[in-house]
Amino acid sequence: MKGTLNSYYTVWLCHTKLTPHYRKYVDRVNATKQVYHLRSRQDIAQFYQTIAAQTNPT
């Protein structure tokens, strides 16, 4: 039980401390880099297709 509670605390810390920094970073680099926000398996599959098309021009 103690391990589970520690895990929840760690997730909470990441969400409150790290996530805002990552979001600021993504907003900052979005102007100069291509940013992908993958939210589903379909998004991941589309991402792979996009990358494959860019790296294997036919």
N, C-alpha and C positions, 0 to 999 in steps of 0.2 A: 504494500500500500504506500509506503514511504517513497519508493522509487517512482510510482505513478504520480504522486503529488509533486515530486521534484521535476518530473518531465513536464507537467502542466505549468509549473513556475518557469521553466526554461523557455517553453513556447511563448508564454506571456511576455517574458523579458525580450525575446527576439522581436515579437510583434510591436512592443512599445518602444524599444530602443533602436533596433536595426532597421526595421521596415521603413520608418520615415527617412532615414539616411539613403537607403536604396532608391526610394521614390524620388528624392531630390536629385540623386545621381542620374537616374534614367531621364528625368525631365531636362537636366543640363546637357546630356550627351545626345538627346533626341534630335537636336538641330544639326549635328555633324555625323551621326551614325544611324544606321537602320536598326530600330528596336522592334523586337517581336514580343508580344504578350500572349503566351500560349495558355489557354484556359481549358482546353478540352482535347480529347484524343484526335478529333477532327482537325483542330488547329495544329497539333503536332504533325499529323500526316501531311497537311498542306505545307507546313514549314519544310519538312523533308523534301517534298516535291519541288519547292521553290529553290532550295539549296542545290538539289541535284541538277535542276535546269541551269542554274548559274555556273556550276562547276563542270558540267558535261555538255557543252554546246554541240548541237548536231546540225 
